Amino acid sequence: MSIVQLRRKNAAPIRKIEVAQYTVPTSQPEADGTIEWSSTTLIFVEVFSGDKSGIGFTYASKASGVVVSETLSRQIIGQDAFDIPGIFQAMIRTVRNLGRPGVASMAISAVDLALWDLKAKLLDLPLAKLLGMSRDAVEVYGSGGFTSYSVETLQEQLGGWADQGIRKVKMKIGTHPEKDVKRVRAARDAIGKKCDLFVDANGAYSCKQALGLAGKFARLGVRWFEEPVSSDNLKGLRLIRNRAPAEMDIAAGEYGYDPVNLRKMLEAGAVDVLQIDATRCLGMTGFLQAAAIAQAHFVDVSAHCAPSMHVALGCAVPNLRHLEYFHDHARIERMFFEGALDPVSGLLRPDLSRPGFGLEIKGSQVKRHAA
C-alpha cells in the first residue's frame, strides 16, 4: 500500500461543527477583588467526523461562539481530524485581524479541545492515555470564598471542602482590603491547621498594599498569593515575589491567552507557579506548549478552573502541581455533563473506561440554559 493510499485509508475528514451558548445563574451573587457577577456563560463546541464527535468548551462571552461559527469553522470543515497541528495554525492565521488575545483565543481554545476529544474518540482511547500519563490522579484545591460571601458562608464552603479531604482551599480577597485579614483569619479557623490556605486578589492591590498584607497573611498560614497586583504588572509581581515571605508562592497566568504571553511572565521572574487555562490559552495545544516552556524555566504550573477539561492534562504534564476545583465551573460541569468527576480525598482521577475527556452533554437537561 502506498503512502497516499495509507493516508486516505486513515483519514477522518471533519464534516460538521456545531456551537451552542448556555448561561447559568450563580448559586448566589459572587464577587472578587475587581468585579462582581451573577451568571456564567459556557460556549460549547462539537466537532463531527464519521459517526464520532468531540466536545470542547470555554467560559467566555457569546462573541467567542460567533468567532467559532463565522470564522473558525471555515478552517475546520473538510480537514483531517488527526491533523490538529495544521488546523491549529490555520485557526491562528485566520483570526489575525480580529485581535487574537481574549475572545478569539477562547474560541480557538474550545475548538482545539474538541479536536483532541474527537481524536481520542476516533482512536477509542481516554485522552489521558493518548497524551501519556505522568501520574494517575491530580490534586485539587477547592476554590470559591467570594468577597460577596458572608463570613459564615465563607467558613461553611471552605470548611466543607476541608472536611471532604481536600487539603488546599482558596478564597477571594481585595474588595475591602481593610477586612481581608479578618476574613482570612475566619477561613483559617474553619479549615484547621492541616489544610493549606490560598488567597486570590485578582489584581486588586497596589504593590505596597500587597507587600504589607503578605506578611500578615503568612502568619495565618497562607501559602499562595495569587495576582496580588495586576498580572500585566510584571515588575510589580517580581517585586512582591522577591520580598514576600519565603513560604508563600506568588502565582498568576490565568489571563495568559497564548504561550508567548506566558513566556514573558516567566522571563520576568514574576511567579513561583504559572497558572494555565486550556479554555483560554489556545486549548490543549497551547496548554502543553506553555507547560513545556515553564518546565524549561524550572517552574511548576497549576491548571486554572474548568476541572473537567484539565484532568487529562493534569495527569500528562510532569510539572503540574495541582488543579483548581472552581465552585462555579464544577457546579456547571456536573449539571451539564455525564462523566463529570468529583474529587475523592482531594484527588481527581480520569475515568479510563471512557474515551476522550469522558464527557457527554446531557441534552434536554441543559436546554433551559440555552441562549
C-alpha positions in Angstrom: 0.0 0.0 0.0 1.4 3.4 -1.0 1.8 6.3 1.4 -1.1 8.1 -0.3 -3.4 5.1 -0.1 -2.5 4.6 3.6 -3.2 8.3 4.3 -6.6 8.1 2.6 -7.5 4.9 4.5 -6.7 6.5 7.9 -8.1 10.0 7.1 -11.0 11.2 9.2 -12.5 14.3 7.5 -14.4 16.7 9.6 -17.9 17.0 8.3 -19.6 19.4 10.7 -19.1 21.8 13.6 -21.8 22.9 16.0 -21.8 25.7 18.5 -24.1 26.4 21.4 -24.2 29.0 24.2 -25.5 28.4 27.7 -25.9 31.0 30.5 -26.3 29.7 34.1 -27.1 31.9 37.1 -24.7 31.6 40.0 -25.9 29.9 43.2 -25.8 33.4 44.8 -24.2 36.8 43.9 -20.4 36.5 43.5 -17.5 38.9 43.5 -13.8 39.1 43.7 -11.4 41.9 44.2 -12.2 43.7 41.0 -15.6 42.6 39.6 -18.9 41.0 40.5 -21.2 38.7 38.5 -24.5 36.8 38.8 -24.2 34.3 35.9 -21.6 32.3 33.9 -21.7 31.7 30.2 -20.4 28.4 28.6 -19.6 28.3 24.9 -20.0 24.6 23.8 -18.4 23.3 20.6 -18.9 19.9 19.0 -16.9 18.7 16.0 -18.0 15.7 13.9 -16.1 13.1 11.9 -17.8 10.0 10.6 -20.0 8.7 13.5 -17.9 10.2 16.2 -17.9 13.7 17.7 -15.6 15.6 20.0 -16.6 18.2 22.5 -14.9 21.3 23.9 -15.9 24.4 25.7 -14.8 27.7 27.2 -16.3 30.1 29.8 -16.5 33.2 27.7 -18.7 35.8 26.0 -21.1 34.8 23.3 -18.7 36.6 21.0 -16.4 33.7 21.2 -19.2 31.5 19.8 -19.6 33.8 16.9 -15.9 33.6 16.1 -16.2 29.8 16.0 -19.3 29.7 13.8 -18.4 32.5 11.4 -14.6 32.4 11.2 -13.0 29.3 12.5 -15.5 26.8 11.0 -14.2 27.6 7.5 -10.7 26.4 8.5 -12.0 23.2 10.0 -14.7 21.6 7.7 -13.1 19.0 5.4 -9.8 18.9 7.3 -8.4 15.6 8.7 -9.3 15.3 12.4 -5.9 13.8 13.1 -4.1 16.9 11.7 -4.5 19.0 14.8 -1.3 21.0 14.4 -2.2 22.1 10.9 -5.8 23.0 11.9 -4.4 24.9 14.9 -2.0 27.0 12.8 -4.8 27.7 10.3 -7.1 29.0 13.1 -4.3 31.2 14.4 -3.8 32.8 11.0 -7.4 33.3 10.3 -8.0 35.5 13.4 -5.0 37.7 12.8 -7.1 40.8 12.0 -9.7 40.1 14.7 -7.3 40.6 17.6 -6.4 37.2 18.9 -6.0 37.7 22.7 -9.2 37.3 24.6 -12.4 36.5 22.7 -10.6 34.8 19.7 -8.2 32.9 21.8 -11.1 31.4 23.8 -12.8 30.5 20.6 -9.7 28.7 19.4 -9.4 27.0 22.8 -12.9 25.5 22.6 -12.3 24.1 19.1 -8.8 22.8 19.9 -10.2 20.9 23.0 -13.0 19.4 20.8 -10.4 18.3 18.2 -8.4 16.5 20.9 -11.5 14.9 22.3 -12.5 13.8 18.8 -9.0 12.3 18.0 -9.1 10.3 21.2 -12.6 9.0 20.4 -11.6 8.0 16.9 -8.8 6.0 18.4 -11.1 4.7 21.2 -8.7 6.0 23.9 -9.2 8.0 27.0 -7.4 11.3 26.5 -5.1 10.7 29.5 -3.8 7.6 27.7 -3.5 9.3 24.4 -1.3 12.1 25.9 0.6 9.6 28.1 0.4 9.8 31.9 3.0 11.0 34.4 0.5 10.4 37.3 -2.8 8.7 37.7 -4.5 11.4 39.6 -4.4 15.2 40.1 -4.6 17.0 43.4 -7.2 19.7 43.5 -7.7 22.9 45.6 -11.3 24.0 46.4 -11.8 27.5 45.0 -14.5 30.0 45.9 -14.8 32.0 49.0 -16.1 35.1 47.1 -15.8 38.5 48.7 -19.6 38.8 48.4 -20.0 35.9 50.8 -20.7 36.5 54.5 -18.1 35.2 56.9 -20.5 32.3 57.8 -20.9 31.3 54.1 -17.1 31.6 53.6 -16.4 29.3 56.5 -19.1 26.8 55.5 -17.8 26.5 52.0 -14.1 26.2 52.7 -14.6 24.2 55.9 -16.8 21.8 53.9 -14.1 21.2 51.4 -11.6 20.5 54.2 -14.0 18.0 55.7 -14.2 16.2 52.4 -10.5 15.6 52.4 -9.4 18.5 50.1 -6.1 19.7 51.6 -5.9 23.1 49.8 -8.6 25.8 49.6 -8.7 29.3 48.1 -10.7 32.4 48.9 -11.1 35.8 47.2 -9.8 39.0 48.7 -9.4 42.6 47.7 -12.9 44.1 47.6 -12.5 45.6 51.1 -8.8 45.4 51.9 -9.4 46.6 55.5 -11.5 43.5 56.2 -9.2 40.9 54.5 -7.1 39.9 57.4 -10.2 39.3 59.5 -11.8 37.2 56.7 -8.6 35.2 56.2 -8.4 34.5 59.9 -12.0 33.3 59.8 -11.2 31.0 56.9 -8.2 29.6 58.8 -10.4 28.9 61.8 -12.9 27.0 59.6 -10.3 24.7 57.8 -8.0 24.0 60.7 -4.2 23.8 60.7 -3.8 20.8 58.4 -5.3 22.4 55.3 -3.4 24.9 53.2 -5.0 28.3 52.6 -4.6 30.2 49.4 -5.8 33.8 48.7 -6.5 35.5 45.3 -6.7 39.3 45.0 -7.4 39.3 41.2 -5.1 42.2 40.9 -6.9 44.4 43.3 -4.0 45.7 45.4 -1.2 48.1 44.8 2.3 46.8 45.3 2.7 48.4 48.8 -0.7 47.1 49.9 0.2 43.6 48.7 3.5 43.6 50.5 2.0 45.0 53.7 -0.6 42.2 53.7 1.6 39.4 52.6 3.4 39.1 56.0 0.0 39.2 57.8 -1.4 36.5 55.6 1.7 34.4 56.0 1.3 34.5 59.8 -2.2 33.0 59.3 -0.7 30.1 57.2 -1.4 31.5 53.7 0.9 29.6 51.3 -0.3 31.0 48.0 -0.9 34.7 47.0 -2.5 34.9 43.6 -2.4 38.1 41.5 -1.6 40.4 44.4 -1.3 43.1 41.7 -2.5 43.0 38.1 -0.9 40.2 36.0 0.0 42.9 33.5 2.3 44.5 36.1 5.3 42.1 35.7 7.7 44.3 37.6 5.2 44.6 40.5 4.8 40.8 40.6 8.5 40.3 40.5 9.0 42.8 43.4 6.4 41.1 45.5 7.8 37.6 44.7 11.2 38.8 45.8 10.0 40.4 49.1 7.1 38.1 50.2 7.7 35.5 52.9 9.8 32.6 51.6 7.0 30.1 52.4 4.5 32.0 50.2 4.2 31.3 46.5 3.2 34.1 44.1 1.0 32.9 41.3 -0.5 34.3 38.1 -1.1 33.5 34.5 -4.8 32.7 34.2 -5.2 35.7 31.7 -2.4 34.4 29.5 -4.0 33.9 26.1 -1.1 32.2 24.4 2.2 30.6 25.4 4.2 33.6 24.2 2.4 35.9 26.7 3.1 33.4 29.5 6.7 33.1 28.5 7.1 36.8 29.1 5.8 36.3 32.7 8.4 33.5 33.2 11.2 35.5 31.7 10.4 38.4 34.0 10.7 36.1 37.0 7.2 37.2 38.1 5.8 34.0 39.5 6.7 30.9 41.6 3.9 29.0 40.0 2.4 29.6 36.5 -1.3 29.3 36.1 -2.5 28.0 32.7 -6.1 27.7 31.4 -6.7 25.4 28.5 -10.1 27.2 27.8 -8.2 30.5 27.3 -4.7 29.7 26.3 -5.4 28.1 22.9 -6.7 24.8 24.1 -4.8 21.7 24.9 -2.2 22.5 22.2 -1.5 25.9 23.9 -1.5 24.4 27.4 1.1 21.8 26.5 3.3 24.4 24.9 3.1 26.7 27.9 3.7 23.9 30.4 6.8 22.9 28.4 8.1 26.5 28.4 7.5 26.6 32.2 9.4 23.4 32.7 12.3 24.8 30.8 12.3 27.7 33.3 12.1 25.2 36.3 8.7 26.5 37.2 5.7 24.4 38.2 2.3 25.0 36.7 -1.3 24.9 38.0 -4.4 24.3 35.9 -6.9 27.2 36.2 -10.6 26.4 36.6 -12.7 24.2 34.2 -11.8 21.0 36.1 -13.4 18.6 33.5 -11.1 20.0 30.8 -7.9 19.7 32.8 -7.9 16.3 34.4 -6.3 14.5 31.5 -3.8 17.4 31.0 -3.0 17.3 34.7 -2.1 13.7 34.6 0.1 14.2 31.5 2.1 17.3 32.4 5.2 16.4 34.5 5.5 19.8 36.2 1.8 20.3 37.1 1.3 20.9 40.8 -2.5 21.0 41.2 -5.8 21.8 39.6 -8.3 24.5 40.6 -11.7 23.0 41.5 -13.6 26.2 41.0 -17.1 26.3 42.6 -18.9 27.8 39.6 -17.3 25.6 36.9 -17.5 22.3 38.9 -21.2 23.1 39.6 -22.0 23.7 35.9 -20.0 20.7 34.6 -21.9 18.4 37.0 -25.2 19.9 35.7 -24.2 19.7 32.0 -22.1 16.6 31.5 -22.4 12.9 32.2 -18.9 11.8 33.4 -18.0 15.0 35.3 -15.8 14.0 38.1 -15.9 14.7 41.9 -12.7 14.7 43.9 -12.1 11.8 46.3 -9.7 12.5 49.2 -8.6 15.7 47.4 -7.8 14.0 44.1 -9.4 13.8 40.6 -8.8 10.7 38.6 -9.6 10.4 34.9 -12.2 7.7 34.0 -10.1 5.4 31.9 -13.1 3.4 30.8 -14.4 6.3 28.7 -12.8 7.7 25.5 -11.7 11.3 25.2 -12.5 13.6 28.1 -15.1 11.0 29.2 -17.9 13.6 28.9 -21.3 13.5 27.3 -23.6 16.5 27.3 -26.9 15.8 29.0 -29.0 17.3 26.2 -32.5 18.1 27.2 -31.5 18.8 30.8 -29.4 21.8 29.7 -31.7 23.3 27.1 -33.3 25.6 29.6 -30.0 27.4 29.9 -29.5 27.8 26.1 -29.3 31.3 24.6 
